[in-house]
Every structure is written in C-alpha cells, then in structure tokens.
C-alpha cells in the first residue's frame, strides 16, 4: 500500500471528539504517530485513536504516520474532519429525576428525552438513577457523567412488552432498559450513548422475575433498532437479564472504549443466575467497529447474527463489514459468528485482541436448518490463554479455534449426509493467522463441516495451539496450513476425516 488507509467511522464524531481508525500495514510497526493540524498529538501502538477536548463546530486535519521496526515510515493522507456544533444540555434533574438510588425516575428521564432538541444531550450527573425502560429518539446523545449510574428498576411493570428480534426470531420481549422508540416505522439516525458512567440493568433480579411471569423473552440492557450511526463511547454496561448490548437492523455502529460485564462485575464478583449473557450482538447490522474495548461475558463476548432459519432467510439482511480491533476479552466464549446467521455474515476482521480465560478466540457455528453463508472472516494477531475450568468441551463450545456445523448436537456424526437445500449453512473463506492458543478446555482447534456442505477454503497460518485435545478436522475442501504447531495433552495432536488440502491432496 502507498499510504495508510485512514478513516473515521460514520457517527463516531461528537462536539468535542473525533475517532479515527486505520488499516494495519503488513510490515512490523514500532509505533504510530497521530498528527492533528500539523502537530504530533499522540503516539500509539493501536490502529485507532480518539482525539478529545476538541472545539465544537471546528474542522481538524488528522493524519497518521506508521514508524516501522526497520526504521522506515509510512504516512496516511490527511483527513479534514469537523466536530459537531455545541450540544444543548438537558439535565434529567431539571425534570424531577433524583439520583438517590431509591426514587423511580422513569417518567422524568423519558420527559428529558422527549424534550431534547435535535442534536441535544440528555445529561445524567453523578448519582444513582433508578429507572424502568426508556426510549431514545434520533439525533440525540445520552450522556452519563463520571459517577452516574442508570440502574434498572426491579419492577417488571416498568418494562412493557414490545416486539423485538431475539435469538433470531421476531417475538414478544420485555423492554430493555435503554431502547429506541417502537412508535415510528421509519428509520432513525445519530444516537450516541457516552460518558464515564454506568448502565446497570439489574439483570439478576429482573431475569428471574421475567422468566417467572413468562409474558415475553427477557430484556436487554441496551437494544437499538433500525438506526443509522450509533456511537457508544466510554460507558460501562453491565448485568443484563439476557444479551447485554443488542443492535438490530442498524448501519454504522461504533463501540469506542466501552466496557461490558455480564458474568462478573468490575471487582470480579460473579452475577448469579444470569445465562444467555452475550456481551455485544450486532444482528443484521453492517459497518460495525469495536475498538479499545473490554468485554467480560457469561456467553459469547461478541455474537454476530442475522436471523434464524426460514424467517432469517426471508428477512435476508446480512451482518457485514465488521471490524473488532485492539480489544480485550476476559471471560466467555470469544467472538462468534452465529449460530443465528440465516441472513448471512460476511467480511469480519478480528485483529490485535487478547482473550484471557475465554473458551474460544473465535467460533463460526450453525447447525443444519439455518441456511445462509458465513464468509470472508479473518482472525489476525490474537492470543488466547484459558485456564478457567468452569466450561468444558460440549455441544456448544468445542475448541480454541472453533468452526462447527454440528453446533448444538451432543454427538457430531461427521459421516452423516443429508440433501443440500436452503436450510444448509455454507462456511467459506475463513482464516486464522498469527494466533497463539494455550487452553485447558476442549480442543486446541476444531473444524467440522457437513458432509453435504464441507467447509471451503479454511486457512491456518502461523498458528501455535495447545489444548486438552489437539486439532480435529472433518469435511473440508481446501484446508491450508502454513507454520502450524498443535500440541495435545490427551490423544493424537492431529485428526482428519474427509479433508482435502488447498492443492487437492487428501489429508
């Protein structure tokens, strides 16, 4: 490349900040220099930077220079980017909200949101504000100041039943703590949720009560739907009744320095009785950027979805163009594609991420019946160190690298073959490179396609993987392995069944 490919995700600009990202060069980079208005503003090893404390309604020139380990350098072209106009502040306390941790503030917070002008900010100062479901509108910011907590009420009457998509199907659900409006059928745009405060959905209590009442599926902490340009910045989101941050039918979504906790709180205390606790679920959503973030999850850290079975195929909205970089994952099951991926998933990059006490760095998973295509997926420069004995190899989670078309089946009959049809999932063009895995649970690498739909063009490059078991591979057409070293504590390090390499040779 002649220069770094620098860009700013749509929506990732406020009245005092601008986020930029750039593609990683092939050569080893020592450091990046960020230049703003001709002067060096910062140095970083990450492929992202958020310029803070900028002036509103002001244009800035931003470029990046990569400095290589061999002494060379490569510069990006400069981008001219303009901050938003200064936002009008609407303080929730002016509408009667009281941050004492006891007073129910749902109506006051909703009145502040409804009164917020275009481009305005609903501001929550330090304090604990108890609330039921609130509904955001387009062209607004919800800002939680440092020391502010939005705490979900434990009264399920505060969460009206609405029609959501959950687990791939449109169904009745309890409202989430933060939602977009369900009244308008038109798309909305430009929602920002920011600040150093905390959104705590009170999921331990709510989940048990919602499951007991059984009027709908459990709610989420944040559920944004039919929205273009969504920006989550600096916030902490935790303790959801089910999936934590669920983004449905959206475009241009950025998570910038976001912290999500669905298994443990920030002090390592476990939430009891929360299951199905994914961290972040982009669902039939495109142009997604997750950077400089932390997810500690009870289930999949990130689960990329696009609908279930016939309904998902009929809706036919894929999740695509998803980039996850410079982030940390500290419990759960890594970055997953599926299992609800019937509308297809394509063009996913996971790069420069660390996984600690997480079962998998990456899963691509779906059983027969899903249909859809998962393709063009790259995990690059990722590490996994898992010494957590809580989860074992099972029908849900098979390996540190996990591609599984027998997902949810306790017994994977690799030799069974059924007719290929619209419900047959297709997985192709999936690469893991520059990966290091040291796990005590399950297989180091598990790659299992269907006999009627073998995995296509699977590439492992510069991979060292150690597990309780080694590499298991079945039903693959085009497996490429370059500089791959697998170690197993039990059994053979390598097992192949109906696998052909990229040159057409049977392994």
N, C-alpha and C positions, 0 to 999 in steps of 0.2 A: 504494500500500500504506500502511496505517496505521502499521505498525512493521516493523522488520527481522525477517525470518524466521530466527531463531537456532536452531541445533540442535547436538547432539553425536552424531556417528556411533556406532552401536552397536559396542561393543568398543574404542573409542578412549579408554578411561579406564584408568589404572594406579593403583598405590597411592600415586603421588606426582605424577600429571599428569592433566589433562583437556584434550582437544581440542574446540574448538567451531568451527563454520562458520556463515556466514550468506549470504543471497541479496543480490546486488548491486542497489542501487536504480537506477532509470532516470536519475536526476539525477547530475551530476558530483560525486563525493565527493572532498573535500580530504584527509580522514583519518578513521580510525575510532578511537574511544576504547573500551578494554575495561575494564569496571568489575567488580571482584571484591569481594564483601562490602561494597558501597557505596563503595569507594575505587578511584580510577583506577589500574589496574595496568600498562597499556601503551597505546601508540599504534602503529597500523599502517596501511599502505595496502592490505594484502591482505584477503581475505574469509575469513581463518582465523586462529586464534590457539591456541597450546598453552600452557596455564598449567603451569609447572614448580615443583618444590620445594614441593609441597603436602604436607599431613599425611595419613597413611593413615586410612581409615575416618572421613572428615570430610566434612561437607556444606558446599558452597560455593554462594553466589548469584553468578551470572555474567550480565551483560548487555552490550550493545554500543550505542554511540551513533555514528551517522554524522554527520559535520560536512561540509556541502556547500560547494562553492566560492562559492555566492552568499550565504553567511552563515547559511543555515538549518541545521536539525539534525533527525534522526530517530532515535528510540531503540527498541530491541527490548524485548520483555517479558523479565523476569529468569527464568532457569532455575535450579532447585535441583538440583545435581549432586553426587554423593557419590563420593569416591575409594574404591578397593578396600581391603580390610583389608591390613595389612602382610604382605608375601610372605615365606614361608620360603625361605632361600637354600641351594641345593645347589651346592657348588663342585666343578667337574669334577676338580680336582686331588686332592680327597679320595677319588676313585675311581681314581686312578692316571694321569690324563691329565698329560702333560708338554709344556709349551709351548716346546720347543727347536727346532721346525721339522724334526725328524728322526723322533721317536718316533711310531709309529702309535697313535692314541688312539681309534679307532672304538669298541672294546668299552668303554673307560672312559666315554666320553661317553654311549653308549647306556645303560650302567648308571646313570649320573646321571639321565638322562631317565626311565628306568623307576622309579627310586626317588623321583622328585619327587612330593610330595603335591599334592592338589588346591589350586589357587591358588598353587603354589610357583614358584620361579625357579631354573632351571639357569644358573649363573653361570660365565662364562669370563673369567678375568683376563687381563692383558696377557701376550702371548706368541704364538707361532705353533703352533697345534694341528693336526696333520695327521690327517685322518680320511677314511674312506670314508662310505658312506651312513648317515645316522642318521634315526630315525623318531620324530617328535613325537607326543604324545598330547594329548587335550583338556585344557582348564583348566590351562594352564601357560605360562610365559614362558621363552624362551631369550634370555639377556642377554649380549652381548659387550661387555666393558668397553673403554674407550679404550685402544688399543694391542693389543687382542686380534685375532687373525686365525684364522678357521677355514679351513684350506687343504685342498682336496680332494686325497686321495691320487691318485697317478698309476697305481695298480694297479687295473685294471678288475675284478679279482676282488672288490674291495671294494664293488662296485655291483651287487647281484643283479638279475636280470631280473624285472621286475614288469609288470603290465598297467596301462598309462596311456592317456589320450587324448593323441594328438599329431597335429598337422595335421588335426584334426577327426575322427579315427578312433581307436577303441579298438584298441590294438596293443601288442606287446611292446616294452619300452624298458629301457635300463639305468636303474637307480635314480638319482635325483638326489642331490645332496649332502645337502640337507635335505628330508625327506618327511613326510607324515602316514602313520600305520600303515595297512597293507593287510589286517590280520588281521580287523578288525571291519567288518561290513557296515552298521553303524548310523552315522548322522551324529555328528560330534563338534562341540565348540564351544570358543570362547575360547582361541585361540592367539595369543600375542604374541611377536614377534621384535624385539628392541630393543637399544639401546646404540650407542656411537660406534665400535664395532669393525667389522671387515671380514669378509665371507663371500666367499672366492675359490675358485671351483670348479675351477681348474686346467684350464680347458677346452681350451687349445691342445694339451696332451698327451693328455688324455682323448678328445677328439673323434677324433683320428687313430687312436687305438688301438681305440676302439669301432667306428668305421667299418671298420677292417681286420678285426676279429673278426666283425662282422655278426650278432650274436645278437639285437640289438634296435636301436631308434632311439636316438640319443644322449640322454643325460640332461640335466637342467636344474640350475641352482644351487639353486633352491627350487621345490618342487612341492607345493602344498597342495590337498587334495581333500576334498569332502564335509564342509566345515567352516563353521559359522556363527560370525561375529565373529572376523575375522582382523585383526591390527593389526601393521603393520611401521612401526617408528619409529626414526629417526636412523641406521639402519645403512647401510653401503656394501656393495653386492653386485656382483661382477664376474666376468668371464672364464668364462662358462658354455659347456659343449660345444654347446648349442643355445639355445633360448629361455631367458631368464635367470630371471625370476620368473613361474611359471605357476600360475594359480589356477583350479581346475576344480570346477564344481558347488558353488560356495560362495555364501554370503549375508553381507552386511555386512562389507566389506573396506576397510581404510583404509591408505594409504601416506602417512606424515607425515614430511617431511624425509628422504626416502630418496634415496640416490644409487646409480644403476645404470650400470655401464660394461661394454659388450660389444664395442666397437670399439677404444677406447683406454683405457689406464689413466689414473689421475688426473693423471699427468705428461705425457699426450699421446703416450705410446708405443703404437704400434698392435699389437694382438694379431694374430698371423699365422695364417692358415688357419682362422679361425672364420667360418663362414657360418651363415645361418639364426638370426642372433643377435638376435632380438627382445629388447626390454628388459622389458616387462611385458605379460602376456597374461591378461586376465580372460576365462574361457572358460565359457560357460553359467553366468554368475555375475551376481548382482544386488546393487544397493545398494553401489556402489564409489565410493570417494572418494580421489583423488590430489591432494595439495596440498603446496606448498612443497617440491617435489622436483626432482631433476635426473636426466635420462636422456641418456646418450651411447651410441647404439646402432649396431650393424652392420647392422640391418634396421629393421623398424618399431619406433619408440620405444615406442609402446603399440599393441597389436593386440587389438581387441575381437572375440571369436569365439564361435561357438555350434554347432560341428559341421559336418561335410562331407556334402553330397549326401543320399542316402536315409537313411543312418544318423543323420545330424544331424537330419533332419526327423522320423525315428521317435522319437528320444530327446526332441526337442521342448522343450528347456529353453533359453529365450532368455537373452541378456545384456541387462540393462535397468537403468535408473536409475543412470547412471554420470556422475560429475562430476569433471572434471580442471581444477584451477584453480591460478593463481599458481605455475606450474612452468616450468622451463627445459629445452630440448631442444637438444643441441649436436652431434649427428651422427645420421645415419639417415634415416628416412622419415616422421617425424611421427606423428600419431595416426591409426590406421587402423581402419575397420570392415570386417572380412573378412580374407582372402577366404572363410574358412570361417565362414559365418554362416547356415547352413541352418536352425538353430533360431530364427532372427530376432534382431535387435538393435533396441532402441528406447530413447528417452529418454536421449540423450547430450548433455552440455554440456562444451565446452572453452572456458575463459574466462581472460582475463588471463595468457596464456602467451607466451613468446618462443621462436622457433626460429632457430637460428644454424647455418649450413652444414648444413641439413637440406633434403631434396629437396621435401617437401610439408608444409604445416601440417596437412592432413587429407586422407585418402583414404576413399572408400566404394567397395568393389571386390568383384566376384564375376563369374565367367563363367556362361554357360548351364550348367544342371545342378545348381547349388547350391540353387535354391529359397529359401524364406524371405523375410522382409521386413525391410528396414532403414528405420527411420522415426523422425521427431521428433529430428533431430540438429541441434545448434546450435554453431557456432564463433563466438565473440564476443570482440572486443578481443584479437586475436592478430597477431603480426608475424613475418615470415619474411625473413631476409637470408641468401641462399645464394650463396657464391662458391666453392664446392667443386666442382672439375671431375671428381671421381672417378666420379660417377654421371651417366649420360646418359639422355635420353628413350628409353624402351624399352617392351616389353610389360608390365613390372612397375610402372613409375612414369612417369606422363605429365605431371603438372603440379603447380604450387604449390598450387592447389586441384584436387583430382582425384576425380571421380566416374566410375567406369569399369565398365560391364557387359561389356566385352570384355577384362577383365583376363586376362593370360597369353597373349593372342593377339598374335602379331607384327604381323599385319595386321588392323585393325579394319574390317570391312565393314559400315558403318553402314546400308546399304540391305538387307542380307540379313534375311530374316524366316522364323522357324520357328513351329510351333504353340506356343501358350501352354499350359503344363502345370505339374505340381507341381515340376518342376525349374527353372522360370523365376523368377529373382530379381526382387523388386519393391523399388524405391527411391523413397521419397516423403517430403515434408515435411523438406527439408534446407536449412539457412540458414547463410550466411556473412555476418557483418556486422561492421563496424568492423575491417576486415582490411587490412593493408599487406604486400605481397609484392614483393621485389626478388630475382629469381633468375637465375642464369646458365644453368640447366639446364632444358630442356624447355619446356613451355607455361606461360604465366602461369596460365591456367585451362583445365581440360579436363573437359568434361561430356558423357559419351557413354552414352546408353541404348540398349536393344534396340528394334528396330522393333516387335516383338510385346509389349514391356513398356517403354514410354517412361518416362523419369524424370518424376515427378509433383511439382509444387509445389516448385520449386527457387528459392530467393531469394538474391540478392546485394544487399547494402545497405552503402553507404559502404565500397566496396572500391577500393583502388588496387593494381594488379598489373602488374608489368613482368617479362617473360621473354624467352628467346630467340625464342619464338613467342608469339602473343597468346592470345586466347580462342577455343577450338574447342568448339562445342556441337552435339549431334546427338540427335534423337529425344527431345524434351522436351515435355511437356504442362503448361504453367503455369510459364514462366520469368519471374521478376520481377527487374528490375534497376533499382535506385534509387541514383543517385550512384555510378556505376561508371565507372572510368577504367582502360583497359588499354593498355599500350604493348608493342610487339614490336620486337626487333632485326632479325628477318627476316620477310618476308611481311606479310599483312594482320593488322591488330590484331584483327579480329572475323571469324569464320566460322560460319555457321549452316546446319544441314541438318535439315529436318523438325522445326522448333522453333516452338511456339506460345506466346505470352506469356500472362500471367495474365488478360488481357482477351479472349483468344481470337484475337488477331491473329498471323498468320504472320510470323516474322522472317526 
